[in-house]
Amino acid sequence: MDPLAILNHLFNFIAPALWLALLLPILARLFMKKRTLARSLYAQAAINFAASVSVLVLGLMVFGDDGKMLTYLAMALAGATSQWLMRRAWLN
């Protein structure tokens, strides 16, 4: 496999985590207007991305294959939990 194909596979592996990490803080600002902001939009996206990619890598290690629906469910739960923690939603 040439380097361009490896880069393409890597990008396609992390693409769901990237989209989730970008959409979660934006949607949280729209739907949770009265909540206090704990971090900037970029920091929230970076933390959500790190949490989501780590779950994807863990799912790859556990199942031996990527693209499993259980892994995507765990990724969504990890991203939502990290967003909930960063927004300090339990306080309001």
N, C-alpha and C positions, 0 to 999 in steps of 0.2 A: 504494500500500500504506500503510495507516495505521500509526501507531507501535506499536500493540499487536500487529499482525501481524509487524512487523519484530522486535519483542522475542521473539515466539514462535519465529520462524525462527532467531534468534540462539541462544536457549536450546536448541532442538532440534539445532543445529549443535554446540554444546559439551557436550551431555548425555553422549555416550559418553566424552569426556575426563574429565568430572566423576566418573562412576561408576568409571572405571578408576583415577583418582587417589585416590578414597576406599577402594577395595577393596584395592589393592596394599599399602599399609602395614599394614592389618589382617591380611591373609593372610600377609604376611611375618612378623609377630609370632607368628602361630600355627604356621607351619611352620619358621621359623628361630629357634628359642628360644635356642640357644647363641650366637647372633651378637650382637655389641655394637651398641648403638643409637647411631647417629651424630647423629640429630636427633629432635625430638619428632614425634608423630604428625601434628600440624597442619603442621609445616614440611615433612615428607615428602609429605603430600598436596598442599601448595601447589607444591612443586617438580615433582612428577609431573604436576599439572594444567598448569603452564606448559609443560612439555616436550610433553605430549599435544596441547594446543591449538596450539602452534607447528607440530607435524607436521600437524595438520588444516588449518591455514591454508596450509602449504606444499603439501599435496595439492590443495587447492582452486585454488591458483595454477598448479600444474603441469597438472592434468587439466581445469581449467575447470568442474568439477562436483564437488559434494560427495557423500559416500556411496559412494565407490569402495572395494572390498575391499582393494586394495593400500594405500590410505591408512590403513585401520583396522589392517592388519597392521603397518605402519610405526609407527602410534601405540602399539600394544601393545608392540612392540620398544623404542621410545623410553622408554616408561614403565617397562618391566622393566629396561632398562639404567640408568636414573636411580635406580631403587630399589636395584639391585645396587650401584651406586656409593655411594649414601648409607648402605647397610648395611655397607659395607666388607667385602663377602663374599669378596674375594680373600685377605684376611688370615687368616681362620679356616679 
